[in-house]
Amino acid sequence: MQKSYLRQFLLSFDMPTETYRFPKITTGANVYFVGEAVSAPEPTVSTGQVELVSKKLMAAITMSAELEEDEPNASSINHIKTVKDFQES
């Protein structure tokens, strides 16, 4: 897996196939107030599936050497801007 600056801000895992399905509990934990000597209601748990489809997301930033010479933090500023743009996409 390729390492990059953005990787630290993203949740990722290796998918065994391009389309990956995994189980998910859709309903479950219920909270009740019950009186003394009253049995709790029978819980009902429902399950479903989540389907993930792998896609590649890429960004390219063009920056002049002059900008980097004039502003030493230009790379950091561009990295932060790119992360924000990824979050909005």
Backbone as numpy.savetxt, mean C-alpha at the origin, in Angstrom:
# Nx Ny Nz CAx CAy CAz Cx Cy Cz
14.43 -8.43 -6.44 13.59 -7.26 -6.44 14.48 -6.03 -6.44
14.16 -5.06 -7.31 14.95 -3.86 -7.44 14.71 -2.93 -6.24
15.77 -2.40 -5.70 15.66 -1.47 -4.57 15.66 -0.04 -5.11
14.86 0.81 -4.52 14.83 2.19 -4.94 14.47 3.08 -3.76
14.57 4.37 -3.98 14.22 5.34 -2.95 12.75 5.19 -2.54
11.87 4.98 -3.51 10.43 4.89 -3.23 10.04 3.65 -2.46
10.83 2.59 -2.57 10.48 1.31 -1.95 10.20 1.46 -0.46
10.90 2.37 0.22 10.70 2.53 1.66 9.32 3.08 2.01
8.63 3.69 1.05 7.32 4.26 1.30 6.17 3.35 0.86
6.48 2.24 0.22 5.46 1.38 -0.37 5.43 0.02 0.31
4.25 -0.54 0.41 4.09 -1.91 0.89 4.18 -2.82 -0.32
5.06 -3.78 -0.28 5.18 -4.68 -1.43 5.48 -6.10 -0.95
5.13 -7.05 -1.79 5.46 -8.45 -1.54 5.53 -9.16 -2.87
6.22 -10.29 -2.89 6.36 -11.06 -4.12 5.06 -11.80 -4.40
4.54 -11.63 -5.62 3.32 -12.32 -6.02 3.72 -13.58 -6.78
3.14 -14.73 -6.42 3.52 -15.97 -7.09 3.07 -16.01 -8.56
2.02 -15.28 -8.90 1.53 -15.21 -10.29 1.14 -13.77 -10.58
0.89 -13.44 -11.87 0.52 -12.08 -12.24 -0.83 -11.67 -11.66
-1.74 -12.61 -11.53 -3.01 -12.37 -10.84 -3.00 -13.22 -9.59
-3.16 -12.58 -8.47 -3.03 -13.26 -7.18 -4.31 -13.07 -6.37
-4.87 -14.16 -5.90 -6.07 -14.12 -5.08 -5.74 -14.64 -3.69
-6.27 -13.97 -2.69 -6.08 -14.47 -1.34 -7.36 -14.24 -0.53
-7.58 -15.08 0.48 -8.81 -14.99 1.25 -8.83 -13.76 2.16
-10.03 -13.30 2.43 -10.21 -12.14 3.30 -11.46 -12.36 4.14
-11.38 -12.01 5.41 -12.57 -12.06 6.25 -13.35 -10.77 6.00
-14.58 -10.90 5.52 -15.38 -9.72 5.18 -16.25 -9.25 6.33
-16.71 -10.15 7.17 -17.42 -9.78 8.39 -16.95 -10.69 9.49
-17.06 -10.25 10.69 -16.54 -11.10 11.75 -16.78 -10.51 13.11
-15.78 -9.87 13.66 -15.82 -9.41 15.03 -17.00 -8.47 15.27
-17.85 -8.85 16.19 -18.97 -8.02 16.62 -18.82 -7.77 18.11
-19.19 -6.59 18.53 -19.07 -6.22 19.93 -20.47 -5.98 20.48
-20.75 -6.58 21.62 -22.07 -6.46 22.24 -21.92 -6.13 23.71
-22.88 -5.40 24.22 -23.04 -5.26 25.67 -24.10 -6.28 26.07
-23.76 -7.15 26.97 -24.73 -8.15 27.43 -24.82 -8.08 28.95
-25.97 -8.41 29.45 -26.17 -8.40 30.89 -25.58 -9.65 31.54
-25.65 -9.69 32.85 -25.17 -10.84 33.61 -26.01 -12.07 33.27
-25.38 -13.21 33.21 -26.03 -14.49 32.96 -26.78 -14.53 31.62
-26.34 -13.71 30.66 -26.92 -13.72 29.32 -25.85 -14.21 28.37
-26.19 -15.19 27.57 -25.17 -15.71 26.65 -24.99 -14.75 25.46
-23.78 -14.74 24.99 -23.45 -13.88 23.85 -24.08 -14.42 22.58
-24.46 -13.52 21.66 -25.01 -13.98 20.38 -23.97 -14.79 19.61
-24.44 -15.72 18.81 -23.56 -16.56 17.99 -22.90 -15.69 16.91
-21.57 -15.67 16.85 -20.91 -14.85 15.83 -21.06 -15.46 14.45
-21.12 -14.61 13.47 -21.13 -15.07 12.08 -19.92 -14.49 11.37
-19.20 -15.34 10.71 -18.01 -14.91 9.99 -18.23 -15.21 8.51
-17.99 -14.20 7.69 -18.09 -14.38 6.24 -16.72 -14.15 5.64
-16.44 -14.88 4.60 -15.16 -14.72 3.91 -15.38 -14.38 2.45
-14.38 -13.84 1.86 -14.41 -13.51 0.44 -13.00 -13.61 -0.10
-12.78 -13.02 -1.25 -11.45 -13.03 -1.87 -11.08 -11.63 -2.32
-9.80 -11.36 -2.27 -9.23 -10.14 -2.82 -8.38 -10.56 -4.01
-8.53 -9.87 -5.11 -7.73 -10.19 -6.30 -6.80 -9.03 -6.61
-5.51 -9.33 -6.69 -4.51 -8.35 -7.06 -3.99 -8.68 -8.46
-3.83 -7.67 -9.27 -3.26 -7.85 -10.60 -1.99 -7.02 -10.65
-0.87 -7.66 -10.98 0.40 -6.94 -10.97 0.46 -5.95 -12.12
0.99 -4.78 -11.81 1.19 -3.72 -12.80 2.49 -3.02 -12.47
3.09 -2.45 -13.47 4.35 -1.73 -13.27 4.05 -0.24 -13.27
4.56 0.45 -12.26 4.39 1.89 -12.14 5.77 2.52 -12.20
5.92 3.55 -13.02 7.24 4.13 -13.24 7.15 5.64 -13.26
8.21 6.30 -12.86 8.30 7.76 -12.94 9.68 8.13 -13.46
9.72 9.17 -14.27 11.00 9.67 -14.78 11.06 11.16 -14.50
12.18 11.62 -13.98 12.36 13.02 -13.65 13.54 13.55 -14.44
13.31 14.64 -15.15 14.39 15.30 -15.88 14.84 16.49 -15.05
16.14 16.55 -14.79 16.67 17.64 -13.96 18.02 18.03 -14.54
18.24 19.31 -14.67 19.50 19.78 -15.25 20.63 19.70 -14.23
21.84 19.57 -14.74 23.02 19.56 -13.87 23.16 20.91 -13.18
22.74 21.96 -13.87 22.82 23.31 -13.29 21.94 23.43 -12.05
20.76 22.83 -12.09 19.88 22.86 -10.92 20.54 22.17 -9.74
21.16 21.03 -9.99 21.84 20.32 -8.90 23.03 21.10 -8.37
23.71 21.84 -9.25 24.83 22.67 -8.80 24.35 23.84 -7.95
23.22 24.45 -8.37 22.70 25.63 -7.66 21.97 25.26 -6.38
21.32 24.11 -6.36 20.53 23.69 -5.19 20.94 22.29 -4.78
21.77 22.16 -3.74 22.27 20.83 -3.32 21.14 19.88 -2.90
20.01 20.39 -2.48 18.89 19.54 -2.04 17.89 19.25 -3.15
18.21 19.60 -4.38 17.26 19.43 -5.48 16.83 17.98 -5.63
17.75 17.04 -5.50 17.39 15.63 -5.64 16.40 15.21 -4.56
16.62 15.62 -3.32 15.72 15.27 -2.23 14.34 15.88 -2.45
14.31 17.14 -2.90 13.03 17.80 -3.15 12.28 17.07 -4.25
12.97 16.67 -5.31 12.31 15.93 -6.39 11.84 14.57 -5.93
12.59 13.88 -5.06 12.16 12.58 -4.53 10.86 12.73 -3.75
10.79 13.72 -2.89 9.58 13.95 -2.09 8.40 14.26 -2.99
8.59 15.09 -4.00 7.52 15.43 -4.95 7.06 14.19 -5.70
8.00 13.33 -6.10 7.64 12.11 -6.81 6.82 11.17 -5.93
7.19 11.03 -4.68 6.43 10.19 -3.75 5.01 10.71 -3.62
4.85 12.00 -3.49 3.51 12.59 -3.37 2.70 12.35 -4.64
3.34 12.48 -5.80 2.65 12.21 -7.07 2.22 10.75 -7.17
3.05 9.82 -6.69 2.69 8.41 -6.69 1.48 8.17 -5.79
1.44 8.82 -4.65 0.33 8.64 -3.73 -0.98 9.12 -4.34
-0.92 10.16 -5.15 -2.13 10.71 -5.76 -2.57 9.94 -7.00
-1.69 9.10 -7.56 -2.06 8.38 -8.79 -2.83 7.11 -8.48
